[in-house]
Amino acid sequence: MPSATNPEPGVVALAGEIDLHKSPHVKETLEPIIAKKTPLVVIDLGAVTYIDSSGLALLIEALQRIQSYGGKLALCSIADSVRTIFDIARLDQIFRIFPDKSAALAG
């Protein structure tokens, strides 16, 4: 069961598998952050073990919504197995990806 926590403003830490069944929960977690027009949203994927196309679509939609109000979205701490999915889908060229949360917040 993936979890989503929001311990600090604009930072969401995801865990587990982000798939068709779990994506709606992640979207619910991101919704208030996007609604507040948070200038920088950081999604920490360090504890995510798998992401499918619905999870990727969710992140792309979040990116588009955040960019629409002039905000920025950063992803960080992506495990190698998950990073491979981003690379194959060429999403590493669309998302700002950082090695860790502090780099993402500074980025």
N, C-alpha and C positions, 0 to 999 in steps of 0.2 A: 504494500500500500504506500504510494508516494505521499509525502507530506510537503506542505508549503508553509514556511514561516516568514514572518516579516518583523525581525527584531529591531531594525532601525529604519527610519524613513527612507523610502525609495529603494530599499534592498530586500529582495525576495530570495530566500534559499530554498531550492527544490531538492527533493530526495526521492529515490525509488525509480520506478518506470513511469515515464510520461507517455501514455498511450491513449487510445480512443476513449477508454473508460475513465481515465484520470484527468484528461485535458480540461473538462468542464470545471473541475475543482481548482485547477491552476488558474483558469480564466477568472473565476470568482475572486481569487486572491489578488490578481493583478487589477481587476476592475476599479476598486477604490483609488488605487495609486494613479491610474491613468485618468480617472475622473477628476482628481485634484490637480491634474496637469503638472505632476512632479517633473522638475527640469531634467533630472538624471535618474533613470531607473536602472538598477543593477540586478541582474538575475544570476545568482550563484548556482551553477550546475554541478558543483563538486561532488555531491552525493547522488547524482542521477546516474543510474546504471544503464538506462535504455531510453531512447526517444524514437517514436514512430512518426509517420507523415502527419498525423493529426497534431502531435506535439510541435512539430516544425511549423505547421500552418498557424498554430496558436501564437508562436513566437513572431512569425512574420506579420500577423495581424497586429500584435502588440507594437511591433516596430513601426508599422505604418501609422497607427493611431498616435503614438508618441511623437513621431516626426511631424504629424499634421499640426500639432500645436507648438512646434519648435523645440521639443524636448529631445533627449538622447537616450538610447538604450544600449547598455553594455552587458555582455555575457562574460562570466569569469569561471575559472577553476574547472574547466571541462575535462572530464576523464578521457584518456586516449581512445577508448572504445566508442564513446559518444562523439568525440571530436572527428573521428573517421567518417561518421554519418554526415556531419556538417561539411567536411571536405569533399566527399563524393557528390553531395548535392550542390556544391559550390557556394554554400551559404557562408563560408568563411570569408567570402568577398563582399557579403552584404552586411553581416553583423560585425560590430566592433567587439573583438574577443581579447580578453586580458588573462594573464596567467593566474591572478588572484584578485581578491576583493579590493585590497588597498590600491592596486594598480588601476582597477576599474573606476574606483571613486576619484582617483587623481587624474584619470585619463580624459 
